[in-house]
Each structure stands twice: as C-alpha cells, then as structure tokens.
C-alpha cells in the first residue's frame, strides 16, 4: 500500500508486486466512483470503458516472464496507479457541489481520458512486443567475462525501450541520454538496436517540440552515418520528416537532416525508394553547372525507377520535379530520359486522381523530341485530357503548354481537337492565374487555324465571352495577343462577330490598336464594318 505519510520513501522500497496489488485495488474504486458521477455522462462513460480494460492489461503484464525483473514494469504500474488516483479524485470532485467550471472540468476529463489511453497503449507495447525481454538483463553465468558487457547491453536496451513508452517528457529524457551514450559508445547502441527502436525515433521526428526534433535527428544522423540500419530507417518512413526538417528545421536540425539524407541516398539498394534523395537531387538539378555530373552518376535511371516504384510520401513527385529540371534545356538529358523509357513512366504516373505539375512539365519538355506517333501510341492525348480536367492548376497550365508545343501540323491539331481538349482549354480561359489564361489562349489560337477545331470553339458558349475578356489592354494581361489571334479566326462566323461586339470587343480593340498589338487593327476593322452593315440593314 502507498500511504499518504512518507509516500516517496515507501514507494522506493516497494516491489513491483506491491505496485501491482495497489493498482488492482484502485481499479474497482475508480470505476465505482466514476459510475456515481451524474454530470458529463458521455465523457465519464468513455472513461469507465477504459478503466474496465485495465485489469486484463495488469493481468497480462504480471504474467510476463520478465515482470519482476524489469524496472519498466514497476514504472508502468506507478503511472497506472497515479492515473487511477486522479480518476478517483476527479470523480469525487464532480460529485460535489463546488466543482470547477464546466470548461475546466471538461478539459480535466479529456486529459484523464488521454492519460488512460497512454497507460493502455504502453501496457500493450510492453506485453505484445519483445520490449520487456530485450530490456531485461540476461542471466549471466557468475564470474563470466561477458557479464559486464551483458549489463551494458541491458541498460542500453532499457534506454531504447523508454523511447517508446511514457509521456513525451519521459521520452525527451531518454532521448537526451541516448544522444550522450551514442557520442561515447555508439557501437553498443548499434549492437542492441531493434527495428521498433528505429520506428520510435522516426516518430519523434514529428514531435511538436523543436528541441525534441533536433535531438532526434542528431541520433538518426548517427545511425544513418553508421550504415547499419538504412533499410529500417527508410522502411519506417524517416524520409518525409527529414525532408521537412531540411526545409524548416533549426540550424542544427537542417544540418543533421541534410547529412542523413546524403548518407541514405548513397545506398544503391534503396535508391528507388528514397524520396529524400529525389528531393535533394531535385534542388541540385536546377543548377546548370552540375547537370553533367548528375547524368554521369546515373540520376536519370534512378529518378525513372523512383517514379515507377516509389512508395514513400512525395517520392514520385520529387523524382518528377527532378526530371523536369533535367530536361528543361539540356538536349543530351532529354535523349537520356527518352531512351530510359521516361515518357511512358511519366504518362503512367499521370493516371492518378490529381495529376501534378512536375510530371506534365517534364513531358512538355520532351514532346518536341519524339514523334507524334510515339506519343499517341503511349496514350499521350487521353492523359492530357485527364490533366486538363482533373489536374492541379499548374498541371493544367503545363498541359496547355505541351499542346502548344506539339501542334506543329494540321494532323496533330486534328488529333488534339478530336481528343476533347478544346472545351477544357476554353474553360481554362477563366482561370485566376494570368499565365494559365495566356497559355490556354495560345493553345486555342493554334488549334483554331483548323476549320473543324474552329467549329468546336464556336459551339462552346463560353469561348467568345472568355476571349473578349482577354482583350483587356492592362499590362498584367499577357494573353491579349493570343486572344486577338483566336477571335480573328472566329470572326468569319457572323454569330461570333455579333457576340464579340455585344461583349465590348470594339472598345478593347481600339486601345489594343493604339498599343500596336498584332492583328488588333484588322480585327477592329472587320467588326466595325460588320456593325455598319448591320445598322444599314436595319434601315
């Protein structure tokens, strides 16, 4: 029993069995008190359901072979007992007339519920994993030369286990000790490190405390540099949080995260699955001076493999961005991407529900270097339609730009029109982004040079109004010359001319004529002559 007087002294001398009995005695008291409370029935019902799970957890914990020989069990029972005592005290308080205000009580109940969740989770970890066995000192033969080493290993295992259980502050203390131990004796830590320990460290990379994240990445950096657990680190998802630390961590955090990423990216076995390497290389690939070095190191094949096989968060996107950078202006790298099957891989990647800009941008860079027959055979046009319909705004803009690049002949323009791109391009004329409106108008101005495409644009009720709006003479509007070209092609249709006039095209064109925008004067004359003929006809 834990008595009020001299509590700390009594706790120090009690055995783990005493703590077990104490916790088992507290459970029914806590449940009974909780059931007597009338207020906040929903919260108390949830708390009671958690309290009722504790006896089975305690029974399972006490049945473990290492139960009486491991300090983790004793500490866990102390934590459970403390939570049970808090539950009893809060229940008594809620039954009284002078309990705290509603909001504070709700907050205390939620905190209690969270502590019970933590207790149950930690008990489950101790029972279901090998944590207790790994963290318990093995029984060494008396006088054996291996006994001191076994003791060191046991202490290290217990330290690693503490990263997985308890509240965040307890994990923080264990992390502090681990970092110091690794500075002095990294070999011992690596000798007993398990996958569950690696997973616990990776989870701490996302802690809300910047200090904890910094210390965690310091430990992970040491592990990465050791080269002994790269596969565990990658498979446990270390790469996304490392990437975030590179972008927004503290000075030390960014440095350690960068070193970790560089070390992990050296592994040929895991190269395809390393999003971090793709992220790092994506940034490097934007520097023209290093492109040749990257090519010689086989970056093209690695990035294409990553697009094909990457499973980690963001890995495919980083790889696609890297290919977009590589193919922006270097013809040799364009040929390398094409020869390694990059076009097909990028197109397959676009089949996802929300195609992103990078993959479409890479394709835009490549389409001029291959035949249209090849693109058609790979399903290029249906993917463009999918992007224009469902992609991000950046992806839609890149798709419209790709259309501009491939439309070099009447045959290609016919294929693009038949694929269903025109209504989607007309819709993009309404985009908020000026650059998106510009490239969409450019694509339409190219497509309408073909009569059957012109008919498709004319049939779309939004085409003329949207294009007339793009005659706005303001400097911010960079689409006006393409809007003029598109409307000039449509002006042969009497209905379109009337619509242009009714939407105010003449006023815009007068200003554009003064600005010497190509085609504006000629289109203005056509609309004004048509307007005069219409007036004379009415008379």
PAPA-369531 format. One line per field, with one value per residue (C-alpha): y, x, z. Coordinates in steps of 0.25 Angstrom, whole numbers, plus 2048, in hexadecimal, padded with zeros to 3 digits. Each point is the difference from the previous one (the first is absolute). Layout:
! residues N
north Y / ...;
east X / ...;
up Z / ...;
! end
This chain:
! residues 539
north 800 / 80E / 809 / 80F / 802 / 7FD / 7FD / 801 / 7F8 / 7F5 / 800 / 7FE / 7F3 / 7FA / 7F4 / 7FF / 7F6 / 80A / 80B / 7F5 / 7FE / 80E / 803 / 7F4 / 806 / 80D / 7FC / 7FC / 80C / 809 / 7F9 / 801 / 80F / 803 / 7F9 / 809 / 80D / 806 / 80B / 7FE / 7F2 / 7FF / 802 / 7F8 / 7F4 / 801 / 801 / 7F4 / 7F7 / 803 / 7FD / 7F3 / 7FC / 802 / 7F3 / 7F7 / 808 / 7FF / 7F1 / 7FE / 809 / 7F8 / 7F3 / 805 / 7F7 / 80D / 807 / 801 / 802 / 80C / 80F / 803 / 7F8 / 807 / 80E / 7FC / 7FB / 80D / 808 / 7F8 / 802 / 80F / 800 / 7F8 / 809 / 80C / 7FA / 7FD / 80F / 806 / 7F7 / 804 / 80F / 7FF / 7FA / 80C / 80D / 808 / 7FA / 809 / 807 / 7F8 / 803 / 7FC / 7F4 / 7FB / 803 / 7F8 / 7F4 / 801 / 800 / 7F4 / 7F8 / 803 / 7FB / 7F3 / 7FF / 801 / 7F6 / 7F6 / 802 / 7FF / 7F3 / 7FA / 804 / 7F9 / 7F4 / 7FE / 804 / 7FA / 80D / 7FA / 7F4 / 809 / 80A / 7F6 / 7FC / 7F1 / 7F7 / 7FF / 7F5 / 804 / 805 / 800 / 80A / 803 / 805 / 80F / 801 / 7F9 / 80A / 80C / 7FA / 7FE / 80F / 804 / 7F8 / 806 / 80E / 7FD / 7FA / 80D / 807 / 7F8 / 801 / 80B / 80F / 809 / 806 / 7F2 / 7FD / 80D / 7FC / 7F3 / 806 / 80A / 7F4 / 7F8 / 80B / 801 / 7F1 / 800 / 80A / 7F7 / 7F2 / 800 / 7F1 / 7FB / 808 / 7FA / 7F2 / 7FF / 80A / 7FA / 804 / 804 / 80A / 805 / 802 / 807 / 80A / 803 / 803 / 80A / 808 / 805 / 804 / 80E / 804 / 806 / 7FC / 7F1 / 800 / 806 / 7F5 / 7F5 / 804 / 800 / 7F2 / 7FC / 807 / 7F7 / 7F3 / 804 / 803 / 7F3 / 7F9 / 7F5 / 802 / 808 / 7F6 / 802 / 80F / 800 / 7F6 / 807 / 80C / 809 / 808 / 809 / 806 / 801 / 808 / 809 / 802 / 804 / 80A / 806 / 7FB / 807 / 802 / 7F3 / 7F9 / 804 / 7FC / 7F2 / 7FD / 804 / 7F7 / 7F5 / 801 / 801 / 7F3 / 7F9 / 804 / 7F8 / 7F3 / 7F9 / 7F6 / 80B / 80A / 7FE / 802 / 80C / 80C / 808 / 7FE / 804 / 80D / 803 / 7FD / 808 / 80C / 7FD / 7FD / 80F / 804 / 7FF / 7FE / 7F3 / 7F9 / 7F9 / 7FA / 7FC / 7F9 / 7F8 / 7FB / 7FA / 80A / 7FE / 7F1 / 802 / 80A / 7F8 / 7F4 / 808 / 805 / 7F1 / 7FA / 80B / 7FE / 80A / 80D / 80A / 7F7 / 800 / 80F / 803 / 7F7 / 806 / 80E / 7FC / 7FB / 80D / 807 / 7F7 / 801 / 80F / 803 / 7F5 / 7F8 / 7F5 / 7FE / 800 / 7F5 / 7F8 / 801 / 7FC / 7F4 / 7FB / 800 / 80D / 804 / 7F3 / 801 / 80E / 7FE / 7F4 / 809 / 80A / 7F5 / 804 / 808 / 80D / 802 / 809 / 80B / 7FA / 7F3 / 808 / 80A / 7F5 / 7FB / 80E / 801 / 7F3 / 800 / 807 / 7F6 / 7F4 / 7FD / 802 / 7F2 / 7FB / 80A / 7FB / 7F1 / 803 / 806 / 80F / 806 / 7FA / 803 / 80F / 800 / 7F9 / 80B / 80B / 7FB / 7FB / 806 / 80B / 80E / 7FF / 7F2 / 806 / 80B / 7F7 / 7F7 / 80C / 804 / 7F2 / 801 / 80D / 7F8 / 7F4 / 808 / 801 / 7FA / 7FF / 7F2 / 802 / 80B / 7F7 / 7F5 / 80A / 805 / 7F2 / 7FC / 80A / 80B / 80C / 802 / 7FE / 80A / 80A / 7FE / 803 / 80E / 803 / 7FC / 80A / 7FE / 80A / 7F6 / 7F5 / 809 / 803 / 7F2 / 7FC / 80B / 7FD / 7F1 / 804 / 80A / 7F5 / 7F6 / 809 / 801 / 7F3 / 801 / 7F4 / 806 / 80D / 7FA / 7FA / 80D / 807 / 7F6 / 803 / 80B / 805 / 801 / 80E / 807 / 7FA / 804 / 80E / 802 / 7FD / 80C / 808 / 80A / 800 / 7FC / 7F5 / 7F9 / 7F9 / 7F7 / 80C / 7FD / 7F1 / 805 / 809 / 7F4 / 7F7 / 80A / 803 / 7F2 / 7FF / 80E / 7F8 / 7FC / 80A / 7FB / 802 / 80E / 804 / 7FA / 807 / 80D / 7FE / 7FC / 80D / 7FB / 80D / 809 / 7F7 / 7FE / 810 / 800 / 7F4 / 806 / 80C / 7F7 / 7F9 / 7F2 / 7F7 / 7FE / 80A / 80A / 7F6 / 7F9 / 80E / 804 / 7F3 / 802 / 80E / 7FE / 7F5 / 809 / 80A / 7F6 / 7FC / 80E / 803 / 7F2 / 805 / 80D;
east 800 / 804 / 7FD / 7FF / 80B / 80E / 7FB / 80D / 808 / 7F5 / 800 / 80F / 800 / 7F3 / 802 / 7F9 / 7F6 / 7FC / 7FD / 7F8 / 7F8 / 7FE / 7FB / 7F7 / 7FA / 7FE / 7F9 / 7F2 / 800 / 803 / 7F5 / 7F5 / 803 / 7FF / 7F3 / 7FA / 803 / 7F4 / 806 / 807 / 7FA / 806 / 80E / 7FF / 7FA / 80D / 809 / 7F9 / 802 / 80F / 800 / 7FA / 80B / 80B / 7FE / 803 / 80C / 805 / 7FE / 807 / 80C / 802 / 800 / 80C / 80D / 808 / 7F5 / 807 / 80E / 7FD / 7FF / 7F7 / 7F5 / 801 / 800 / 7F4 / 7F9 / 803 / 7FB / 7F3 / 7FE / 802 / 7F6 / 7F6 / 802 / 7FD / 7F3 / 7FB / 803 / 7FA / 7F3 / 7FF / 802 / 7F5 / 7F6 / 802 / 7F8 / 80C / 808 / 807 / 7F9 / 7FB / 80B / 80B / 7F9 / 7FF / 80F / 803 / 7F8 / 806 / 80E / 7FC / 7FB / 80D / 808 / 7F8 / 802 / 80F / 800 / 7F9 / 809 / 80D / 7FB / 7FC / 80E / 807 / 7F7 / 7FF / 80E / 80E / 803 / 800 / 809 / 809 / 801 / 802 / 80F / 802 / 804 / 80F / 809 / 806 / 80E / 7FF / 808 / 7F4 / 7F8 / 804 / 7FD / 7F3 / 7FD / 803 / 7F8 / 7F4 / 801 / 800 / 7F4 / 7F8 / 804 / 7FC / 7F3 / 7FD / 7FF / 7F3 / 7F8 / 7FC / 7FD / 808 / 808 / 805 / 803 / 808 / 808 / 803 / 804 / 80A / 807 / 800 / 807 / 80A / 802 / 802 / 80B / 807 / 7FD / 7F8 / 805 / 7F8 / 7F3 / 801 / 803 / 7F2 / 7F8 / 7F3 / 7F6 / 7F6 / 80A / 803 / 7F1 / 7FF / 80B / 7F9 / 7F3 / 807 / 805 / 7F2 / 7FF / 7FA / 80C / 80B / 80A / 7FC / 800 / 80E / 806 / 7F8 / 806 / 80E / 7FE / 7FB / 80B / 80A / 7F8 / 800 / 80F / 803 / 7FA / 7FA / 7F1 / 7FD / 7F5 / 7F9 / 801 / 7FA / 7F5 / 7FC / 7FD / 80C / 801 / 7F4 / 802 / 80F / 7FC / 7F7 / 80C / 809 / 7F5 / 7FC / 808 / 80A / 80F / 805 / 7F3 / 802 / 80F / 7FD / 7F4 / 808 / 80C / 7F6 / 7FA / 80D / 804 / 7F4 / 800 / 80D / 7F9 / 7FE / 7F7 / 7F6 / 802 / 7F3 / 7F8 / 808 / 7F7 / 80A / 80B / 7F6 / 7FD / 80E / 803 / 7F4 / 806 / 80E / 7FB / 7FB / 80F / 805 / 80F / 7FD / 7F7 / 80B / 806 / 7F2 / 7FE / 80D / 7FB / 7F4 / 7F6 / 7F6 / 7FF / 7FE / 7F5 / 7F8 / 801 / 7FB / 7F4 / 7FD / 803 / 800 / 7F6 / 804 / 7F9 / 804 / 80B / 7F9 / 7FE / 80E / 805 / 7F7 / 805 / 80E / 7FD / 7F9 / 80D / 809 / 7F8 / 7FE / 80B / 80A / 7FE / 809 / 7F8 / 7F3 / 805 / 805 / 7F2 / 7F9 / 809 / 7FE / 7F1 / 7FD / 7F5 / 7F8 / 803 / 7FB / 7F4 / 7FC / 803 / 7F6 / 7F5 / 7FE / 7F4 / 807 / 80B / 80B / 807 / 80E / 7FD / 7F8 / 80C / 80A / 7F7 / 7FF / 80F / 801 / 7F4 / 808 / 80B / 7F7 / 7F6 / 7F2 / 7FE / 807 / 7F9 / 7F2 / 805 / 803 / 7F2 / 805 / 7F3 / 7F7 / 80A / 800 / 7F0 / 801 / 80A / 7F7 / 7F4 / 806 / 80E / 805 / 800 / 80F / 7FE / 7F5 / 808 / 80C / 7F6 / 7FC / 80E / 803 / 7F5 / 806 / 80D / 7FA / 7F7 / 809 / 7F8 / 7F1 / 800 / 804 / 7F7 / 7F5 / 803 / 801 / 7F2 / 7FA / 806 / 7F7 / 80A / 7F9 / 7F4 / 80A / 809 / 7F5 / 7FC / 80F / 7FE / 7F8 / 80C / 805 / 80E / 804 / 80B / 7F5 / 7F7 / 80B / 805 / 7F1 / 7FE / 80D / 7FB / 7F3 / 805 / 809 / 7F4 / 7F6 / 808 / 7FA / 7F1 / 7FB / 806 / 7FA / 7F3 / 802 / 804 / 7F4 / 7F7 / 805 / 7F8 / 80B / 80A / 7FD / 7FD / 80D / 808 / 7FB / 803 / 80E / 801 / 801 / 80C / 806 / 80F / 7FC / 7F9 / 80A / 7F6 / 7FA / 808 / 7FB / 7F2 / 801 / 805 / 7F5 / 7F5 / 805 / 7FF / 7F2 / 7FB / 7FC / 7F4 / 7F5 / 7FB / 80E / 802 / 7F2 / 805 / 80D / 7F9 / 7F6 / 80B / 807 / 80B / 801 / 803 / 80C / 805 / 801 / 809 / 808 / 801 / 807 / 809 / 804 / 7FB / 802 / 7F2 / 7F8 / 7FE / 7FC / 7F6 / 7FB / 7FD / 7F9 / 7F7 / 7FD / 7FD / 7F6 / 7FA / 7FE / 7FA / 7F6 / 7FC / 7FD / 7F9 / 7F6 / 7FD;
up 800 / 7FD / 80D / 800 / 80A / 7FB / 7F3 / 7F8 / 80A / 800 / 7F0 / 800 / 808 / 7FA / 7F6 / 7F2 / 806 / 80B / 7F5 / 7F8 / 80C / 803 / 7F1 / 801 / 80C / 7FB / 7F3 / 806 / 809 / 7F4 / 7F8 / 80B / 802 / 7F1 / 7FF / 80C / 7F8 / 7FA / 7F7 / 7F3 / 7FE / 7F2 / 805 / 80C / 7F8 / 7F7 / 80D / 806 / 7F4 / 800 / 80F / 7FE / 7F6 / 80B / 808 / 7F4 / 7FC / 80E / 800 / 7F2 / 805 / 80D / 7F8 / 7F8 / 804 / 802 / 808 / 80D / 7FB / 7F7 / 805 / 7F5 / 806 / 80D / 7FA / 7F7 / 80C / 807 / 7F5 / 7FF / 80F / 7FF / 7F5 / 808 / 80C / 7F7 / 7FB / 80E / 804 / 7F4 / 802 / 80E / 7FC / 7F5 / 80B / 809 / 7FF / 7FE / 7F5 / 7F6 / 7F4 / 7F4 / 7F6 / 80A / 805 / 7F1 / 7FE / 80C / 7FC / 7F2 / 806 / 809 / 7F4 / 7F8 / 80C / 800 / 7F1 / 803 / 80B / 7F8 / 7F4 / 808 / 807 / 7F2 / 7FB / 80C / 7FF / 7F0 / 7FC / 804 / 808 / 80E / 7FB / 7F9 / 80B / 80B / 804 / 7FC / 80B / 7FE / 806 / 80D / 7FD / 7F1 / 7F9 / 7F7 / 80D / 7FF / 7F1 / 803 / 80A / 7F7 / 7F5 / 809 / 805 / 7F1 / 7FD / 80B / 7FC / 7F2 / 805 / 807 / 7F3 / 7FD / 80D / 80A / 7FD / 7F7 / 80C / 804 / 7F1 / 800 / 80C / 7FA / 7F3 / 807 / 806 / 7F3 / 7F8 / 80B / 800 / 7F1 / 801 / 80A / 7FB / 7F3 / 7FE / 80C / 7FC / 7F2 / 805 / 807 / 7F7 / 7FB / 7F5 / 80B / 806 / 7F2 / 7FE / 80D / 7FC / 7F3 / 807 / 809 / 7F3 / 800 / 80E / 802 / 808 / 7F7 / 80B / 7FF / 7F1 / 800 / 80A / 7F9 / 7F2 / 807 / 804 / 7F3 / 7F9 / 808 / 7FC / 7F1 / 800 / 807 / 7F3 / 809 / 800 / 7F3 / 7FB / 80E / 7FF / 7F2 / 803 / 80C / 7F9 / 804 / 7F3 / 800 / 80E / 7FC / 7F4 / 808 / 80A / 7F4 / 7FC / 80D / 80C / 809 / 7FB / 807 / 7FB / 7F2 / 800 / 806 / 7F7 / 7F4 / 804 / 803 / 7F2 / 7F9 / 807 / 7FD / 7F2 / 7FE / 801 / 7F3 / 806 / 805 / 7F5 / 7FA / 80D / 805 / 7FE / 808 / 7F5 / 7F6 / 808 / 801 / 7F2 / 7FB / 806 / 7FB / 7F2 / 7FF / 800 / 7F1 / 804 / 807 / 7F5 / 7F9 / 80D / 804 / 7F3 / 801 / 80E / 7FA / 805 / 7F4 / 802 / 810 / 7FE / 7F6 / 809 / 80B / 7F8 / 7FD / 80D / 80B / 80B / 80A / 802 / 7F5 / 7FA / 7F2 / 801 / 803 / 7F5 / 7F6 / 804 / 7FF / 7F1 / 7FD / 804 / 7F9 / 7F3 / 800 / 7F6 / 7FF / 7F3 / 805 / 80D / 7F8 / 7F7 / 80C / 807 / 7F3 / 7FE / 80E / 7FE / 808 / 7F7 / 802 / 80F / 801 / 7F9 / 809 / 80C / 7FB / 801 / 80F / 805 / 801 / 7F6 / 804 / 7F8 / 801 / 7F7 / 7F6 / 800 / 7FD / 7F5 / 7FA / 7FF / 7F9 / 7F6 / 7F5 / 800 / 7FC / 7F5 / 802 / 7FC / 80C / 809 / 7FB / 802 / 80E / 803 / 801 / 7FC / 809 / 80C / 7FB / 801 / 80E / 804 / 7FA / 807 / 80E / 802 / 809 / 7F9 / 7FE / 7F9 / 7F7 / 7FC / 7FD / 7F8 / 7F8 / 7FD / 7FC / 7F6 / 7FA / 7FE / 7F9 / 7F7 / 7F4 / 7F5 / 7FC / 803 / 80F / 802 / 7FA / 80A / 80C / 7FC / 7FF / 80D / 807 / 805 / 7FA / 80A / 80B / 7FB / 7FE / 80F / 804 / 7FA / 80D / 809 / 80A / 7FC / 7F5 / 7FB / 7FF / 7F8 / 7F7 / 7FC / 7FF / 7F6 / 7F9 / 7FE / 7FB / 7F6 / 7FA / 800 / 7F9 / 7F4 / 7FC / 7FC / 808 / 80C / 7FE / 7FF / 80E / 806 / 7FA / 806 / 80D / 806 / 809 / 7F5 / 7FB / 80D / 807 / 7F4 / 800 / 80E / 7FD / 7F7 / 80C / 7FD / 80E / 801 / 809 / 7F5 / 7F8 / 7F8 / 7F8 / 7F3 / 800 / 803 / 7F4 / 7F7 / 805 / 7FE / 7F2 / 7FC / 806 / 7F9 / 7F3 / 808 / 800 / 80E / 806 / 7FA / 807 / 80D / 7FF / 7FE / 80B / 80A / 7FD / 7F7 / 7F8 / 80C / 804 / 7F2 / 7FE / 80C / 7FB / 7F2 / 807 / 807 / 7F3 / 804 / 7F4 / 7F9 / 808 / 7F6 / 7F5 / 809 / 805 / 7F1 / 7FE / 80C / 7FD / 7F1 / 805 / 80A / 7F5 / 7F6 / 80C / 802 / 7F1 / 7FF / 80B / 7F9;
! end
